Amino acid sequence: MKMTLMFAEMIIAVLLITVVVLQESKTAGMGSSIGGAADTFFGGKARGKDAILSRLTVILGIVFALTTLALVKYLNTY
């Protein structure tokens, strides 16, 4: 059981990192201060790929937290 939880934790961590890296940034960075990027800076709702990646990030984050709590509870038994 311990090894299964540890393996699941590693897989979820790698998936979470991958999903976060695949997302496009919400701001234009330093270029928005110069101008010309106001429409992308104040953009609306995420659509398509961004919406799916955003939702997947939240789901994987919750699953990661729950897996971590289960692993800590399992490993702290005396």
N, C-alpha and C positions, 0 to 999 in steps of 0.2 A: 504494500500500500504506500509506504514511504517513497519508494522509487518511482511509482506511478505518479504521485503528486509532484515529485521533483521534475520528472520528465515533462509533465503537463505544464509546469511553471516555466520551464525553459522554452517550450514551443510557443506558449502564449506570449512570453517576453519578446521573442524574435518576431512574431506576427505583429505585436503592438509597435515595435520599433519600425518595422517595414511600413505599416499603415501610416504612421506619423510622418515618415520621410517622404512617402508618396504624395502627401497633401501639398497643394499649392499654398503659398503664403497669403494671408488675408490683407496685408499691407504691401505697399510698393517699396517700403524701406526708405533709404535716404533720398531716392528719386522723387518721392512724393512731396518733400519739402521744397524742391525746386519748382515744381508745378507741372501741369500736364497730366497728372495721374489722379486727379480728384475724383473722376468717375469710377476708377477701380478702387480707390481708397474708401469711398462711401458706397460701395456696392451693396446690392440687395442680398436676398437669400441664396444660399448655395444650391446649385442644381447639378444634376447628373452625377458625374464621378465624385465631385467634392462632397455632395450630400451623402453618398454611400460611404465614402471614407470617413467622414465626420461621425456618422452613426456607428460605423464599425469600430472607430477609436473609443467611443463611449462604452460600447458593449465589451470590447476586449479589456478595457480598463477595469470595468466592474468584475469581469471574470477573473482577471489577474489578482485583484484585491481579495476576492473570495477564496481563490486558490491559495493565496499567501496566508490568509487567516486559518484556513483548514490545515495547511502545512505546519504553521506555528503551533496550533492546538495539538496536532498529532505528535510533533517533536517534543513538546513540553510535558509529556506524560512521564511519570516517574515509576 
